[in-house]
Amino acid sequence: MMEFLSRQSVRFNAVGGAILALLVGIPDYFFGGEIIFPMFYLVPVALTSWYAGRAAGVLVACVSTATWLTADILSGVSYSSAYIPMWNALVMLTFFIIVAYLLNAFRREKSSAREDYLTGLGNRRHFFEVADAEIRRSARYGHAFTLAYIDVDDFKAINDRFGHAEGDALLKSIALDIQESIRETDIAARLGGDEFAVLLPESNADSAAGFFDKLHKKISQAPRRNGRSITFSIGVVTFISPPSSIDEMIKIVDRLMYEAKNSGKNLVKYSVAK
């Protein structure tokens, strides 16, 4: 369920959260006088805040509170004062909004810990986590996967000549091209400096070669600021059998990338590890 929600749009999750809050109101209307239901509204509030953001979470908090108040009034629960239901609704809304803010803040902090601050791709920590999971999955199910290292040729010269601001803009442009090219199941990360990694789960050598040939052409021919052309050295390794460790996997792909760089740059080198 969590994987499904993570792939949906903000609007889908927000509408789904509101509908779920309304559905909770049905049993609340019939049994609310005997069973405490307010805490059940936390489910749609929490899910929406996590997967759709703070604003959507606050919206669902309002829907949940209004649904509870309506069910409470219609169910005929009696109070010593007419103001008590309104007070309870205000307290509930405040609590739900606090939950929405806290969950959204926690999600953003968790996301930023695995996100490259400059490009928005995964960072080195995120890549290692995903790569380790893919190695274990490959060992369990016998599925091949492909890893590529992408290095920007002569990036230091760009920084030295045009400044780091220009270099950062270039890296963000490259990251966007990569992100637009990969599938939802693929992982792209910036490992540091001008090096990027792209992991293709369940991909054989032929399909990987077709993909990275197109990607190399796209990022090499993409228009850059000030009309400069950029070249790339890429090492691509398809692992038929999983490597014994992440360090071993990285050494194999990194070595192939440097072979491309030492062979004249602007090349894609392919290999299969059995």
Secondary structure, DSSP 8 states (H G I E B T S, - for coil): -HHHHHTS-HHHHHHHHHHHHHHHHHHHHHHTTTS--GGGGHHHHHHHHHHH-HHHHHHHHHHHHHHHHHHHHHTT---SSTHHHHHHHHHHHHHHHHHHHHHHHHHHHHHHTTB-TTTSSB-HHHHHHHHHHHHHHHHHH---EEEEEEEETTHHHHHHHH-HHHHHHHHHHHHHHHHHHS-TT-EEEEEETTEEEEEETT--HHHHHHHHHHHHHHHHHS--GGG----EEEEEEEESS--SSHHHHHHHHHHHHHHHHHTTSS-EEEEEE-
